[in-house]
């Protein structure tokens, strides 16, 4: 098995690094600035580049690198990699689609439950006013909602969408789904005692899902234009909520702010942003927006699973390279 030289430019689980080094591979686990990346790859004869969403791998970079044999995206989306040009140049592109689905789904539900009970807002206000305006804050945040019996609309029924459906079903929510490529989505709930329950959801037109959902969550790839814009926001129920833990740009943030200000939406939750890593201050300061800094896949468990998948893919490459 050939010993490979690997650059994990956006980090790698320690257990994965240890396994790779035990197998004799050389692992550089450091952050190389984007503008220095090509030179580093060439000067250090890097065979495998491991990235998350922060590092970009466009054709302009790939044209400059010679030793590279494989790019691994530690996560689901590949929109930060020019996959077509990589294929043309004979560079394998892999990702780890299954490892972080549960982590993203749990973050979506955390945002949903937190928004329904005003946790995102009360956690900002209590440190400032909790000792002086406790009764006023109690009154202000006493109109929360239970999610049992409410409808969640899932746009995109891939791996993450199905994981969200599992969690929502477990909470007693009604699941409605839209996906132009899926007619029927099945998923299984596994319980602590080994029992299982199987469910099937038939997808519906996007307009119908938007009109009937109390909470809408997006699980779609990067798009050329927003999936949720002014027209779609107007279709949504009065007082509904929107959650985006998919990709920045799939929601028109300017129109989203208008919908929040008008009261059309009760709250929004965002883990991804159009102008990452510098979202607009109006969005960051809005009291009706629950915010996280693109951490959907970032749990300890997900990083371990991602690391295991990366090790497996690199070992396969090493074996094939002889």
C-alpha positions in Angstrom: 0.0 0.0 0.0 1.4 3.4 -1.0 2.1 5.9 1.7 0.3 9.1 0.9 0.8 12.8 1.9 -2.4 14.4 3.2 -3.4 18.0 3.9 -6.4 18.4 6.2 -6.8 22.1 5.6 -10.0 22.6 7.6 -9.1 20.1 10.4 -9.5 16.4 11.0 -10.7 14.3 14.0 -7.7 13.3 16.1 -8.7 9.6 15.9 -8.7 9.8 12.1 -5.3 11.5 12.0 -3.9 8.9 14.4 -5.2 6.0 12.2 -3.7 7.5 9.0 -0.3 8.1 10.6 -0.3 4.6 12.1 -0.8 3.3 8.5 2.4 5.3 7.5 0.7 8.3 5.8 2.0 11.8 6.4 -0.8 14.1 7.6 -0.5 17.9 7.7 -3.3 19.1 10.0 -3.0 22.8 9.6 -4.8 25.8 7.9 -3.0 27.0 4.8 -4.3 30.4 3.5 -6.3 30.1 0.3 -3.7 32.1 -1.7 -0.9 29.9 -0.5 -2.6 26.6 -1.0 -1.4 25.7 -4.5 2.2 26.3 -3.6 1.9 24.2 -0.4 0.4 21.3 -2.3 3.1 21.4 -4.9 6.0 21.9 -2.6 4.9 19.1 -0.2 3.8 16.6 -2.9 0.3 16.4 -1.4 -1.7 13.5 -2.7 -5.0 14.1 -0.8 -6.6 17.4 0.1 -9.3 17.2 2.8 -11.5 20.2 3.2 -14.8 21.4 4.8 -16.7 24.4 3.5 -14.1 27.0 4.4 -11.5 26.0 1.8 -12.4 26.7 -1.8 -11.1 24.4 -4.6 -11.9 26.1 -7.9 -10.5 25.3 -11.3 -8.0 28.2 -10.9 -6.4 26.3 -8.0 -6.6 22.9 -9.7 -4.8 24.2 -12.7 -1.8 25.0 -10.6 -1.4 21.7 -8.7 0.3 18.6 -10.0 0.6 15.9 -7.3 -3.0 15.9 -6.2 -4.9 12.6 -6.6 -8.0 13.1 -4.5 -10.1 15.8 -2.8 -12.3 14.7 0.1 -15.0 17.1 1.3 -15.6 16.4 5.0 -19.3 16.9 4.8 -22.2 16.7 2.3 -22.1 19.5 -0.2 -19.5 19.8 -3.0 -20.3 23.4 -4.1 -16.9 24.7 -2.9 -15.1 22.3 -5.3 -15.0 22.4 -9.1 -15.9 18.8 -9.5 -16.1 18.9 -13.3 -12.6 20.3 -13.7 -11.2 17.9 -11.1 -12.7 14.9 -13.0 -11.3 16.3 -16.2 -7.8 16.4 -14.6 -8.2 12.9 -13.2 -8.6 13.9 -9.6 -11.1 11.9 -7.5 -13.6 13.9 -5.5 -15.3 12.3 -2.5 -17.5 13.4 0.3 -19.0 11.9 3.5 -22.7 12.3 2.9 -24.0 10.1 5.7 -21.8 11.1 8.6 -23.3 14.4 9.6 -27.0 14.1 8.7 -28.2 13.4 12.2 -26.1 16.4 13.6 -27.7 18.8 11.1 -31.2 17.5 11.8 -30.7 17.9 15.6 -29.6 21.5 15.1 -32.7 22.2 13.0 -34.9 20.8 15.8 -32.9 22.8 18.4 -33.6 26.0 16.5 -37.2 25.0 16.0 -37.9 24.3 19.6 -35.9 27.3 20.8 -37.8 29.6 18.5 -41.2 28.2 19.5 -40.4 29.1 23.1 -38.4 32.3 22.4 -35.2 30.9 23.8 -33.1 32.8 21.2 -34.5 36.1 22.4 -34.9 35.4 26.1 -31.2 34.3 26.3 -30.3 37.7 25.0 -32.6 39.7 27.3 -32.3 37.8 30.6 -28.6 38.8 31.2 -29.5 42.4 30.5 -32.9 42.8 32.2 -33.6 39.6 34.2 -32.7 41.2 37.5 -34.9 44.3 36.9 -37.7 43.3 34.5 -38.3 39.7 35.4 -42.1 39.9 35.5 -42.2 41.8 32.2 -40.0 39.3 30.5 -42.1 36.4 31.9 -45.2 38.0 30.4 -43.3 38.7 27.1 -42.2 35.1 26.6 -45.3 33.3 28.0 -46.9 32.9 24.6 -44.8 30.1 23.3 -46.1 27.2 21.3 -46.0 23.4 21.6 -44.9 21.6 18.5 -46.9 18.5 18.9 -49.7 18.4 16.3 -48.1 21.2 14.3 -46.9 20.8 10.7 -43.3 20.8 9.6 -42.7 21.4 5.9 -39.4 19.9 4.7 -38.0 21.2 1.4 -35.6 18.5 0.2 -36.0 14.8 1.3 -32.5 13.6 1.0 -30.6 12.1 4.0 -30.8 15.2 6.2 -34.5 15.9 5.3 -35.4 12.3 6.3 -33.5 12.7 9.6 -35.5 15.9 10.3 -38.7 13.9 9.5 -37.7 11.3 12.0 -37.2 13.8 14.8 -40.3 15.7 14.0 -42.4 12.5 13.9 -40.9 11.6 17.3 -42.2 14.9 18.6 -45.7 14.2 17.3 -45.5 16.7 14.4 -47.2 16.2 11.0 -44.7 15.9 8.2 -45.2 17.5 4.8 -42.4 17.4 2.2 -41.4 18.7 -1.2 -38.7 17.3 -3.4 -38.7 17.5 -7.2 -36.6 14.3 -7.4 -38.4 12.2 -4.9 -42.0 11.0 -5.1 -42.0 9.0 -1.8 -39.7 9.1 1.1 -39.5 6.3 3.7 -37.7 6.5 7.1 -37.5 4.4 10.2 -37.6 5.4 13.9 -35.3 3.3 16.1 -36.3 3.3 19.8 -34.1 2.7 22.8 -35.5 -0.8 23.4 -34.8 -2.1 19.9 -38.3 -1.5 18.5 -38.8 0.2 15.2 -41.6 2.2 13.5 -41.7 2.7 9.7 -43.1 5.8 8.0 -43.6 6.9 4.4 -44.3 10.4 3.2 -45.4 11.3 -0.3 -44.0 14.5 -1.5 -46.3 17.4 -2.5 -46.0 20.6 -4.6 -43.8 23.2 -2.9 -46.7 25.7 -2.9 -48.9 23.4 -0.9 -46.2 22.6 1.6 -45.5 26.3 2.2 -49.2 27.2 2.7 -49.8 24.4 5.2 -46.6 24.3 7.3 -46.2 26.0 10.6 -42.4 25.5 10.4 -40.5 25.3 7.1 -37.0 23.9 6.9 -34.7 23.8 3.9 -32.4 20.9 2.9 -31.4 21.6 -0.6 -28.1 22.1 -2.4 -26.7 25.5 -3.4 -28.8 27.3 -6.0 -28.3 30.0 -8.6 -31.3 31.9 -7.1 -33.1 31.7 -3.8 -35.6 28.8 -3.2 -37.4 31.1 -0.7 -37.9 34.6 -1.9 -40.7 37.2 -1.7 -43.2 35.1 -3.6 -42.6 32.0 -1.4 -42.7 34.0 1.8 -46.1 35.4 0.9 -47.4 31.9 0.4 -46.5 30.9 4.0 -48.9 30.9 6.9 -49.2 33.9 9.1 -46.9 33.4 12.0 -45.0 30.5 10.5 -41.3 30.1 10.9 -38.4 29.4 8.6 -35.2 27.5 9.3 -32.2 27.3 6.9 -29.3 25.0 7.8 -28.7 24.1 4.2 -26.7 26.6 2.1 -26.3 30.4 2.2 -28.2 32.0 -0.7 -31.2 29.6 -0.8 -33.1 32.2 1.3 -33.4 35.8 0.2 -32.3 37.4 3.4 -33.5 40.9 2.6 -37.1 39.6 2.0 -36.8 37.4 5.1 -36.1 40.5 7.2 -39.2 42.2 5.7 -41.4 39.2 6.5 -40.1 39.2 10.1 -40.6 42.9 10.5 -44.2 42.8 9.1 -45.1 39.9 11.4 -45.7 37.5 8.5 -43.1 35.2 10.1 -42.9 34.6 13.9 -39.2 33.8 13.8 -36.4 32.5 11.5 -33.4 30.4 12.3 -30.2 30.5 10.3 -27.0 28.4 10.4 -25.8 29.5 6.9 -25.7 33.0 5.3 -25.4 34.6 1.9 -22.3 36.6 2.8 -20.5 34.1 5.0 -18.3 34.6 6.9 -19.6 38.2 7.5 -23.4 38.2 7.7 -25.1 41.6 7.7 -25.5 43.2 11.1 -29.2 43.8 10.5 -29.6 40.0 10.4 -27.3 39.3 13.3 -29.1 41.9 15.6 -32.7 41.0 14.7 -34.6 39.9 17.7 -36.6 37.3 15.8 -33.7 35.4 14.3 -32.0 32.5 16.0 -28.4 32.3 14.9 -25.6 29.7 14.7 -22.2 30.1 12.8 -22.5 27.2 10.3 -22.1 24.5 12.8 -24.8 22.0 11.5 -22.3 19.2 11.0 -20.0 20.1 13.8 -20.7 17.7 16.6 -18.1 15.5 18.2 -19.9 12.4 17.0 -20.2 13.6 13.5 -16.5 14.5 13.3 -15.7 11.0 14.5 -17.9 9.4 11.8 -16.5 11.8 9.1 -13.0 10.9 10.2 -13.8 7.2 9.8 -15.2 7.7 6.3 -12.1 9.8 5.3 -9.7 7.1 6.6 -11.6 4.5 4.6 -11.5 6.5 1.4 -7.8 7.3 1.7 -6.9 3.6 2.4 -8.8 2.7 -0.7 -6.8 5.2 -2.7 -3.5 4.0 -1.2 -4.4 0.4 -2.0 -5.3 1.3 -5.6 -2.1 3.4 -6.0 0.0 0.4 -5.0 
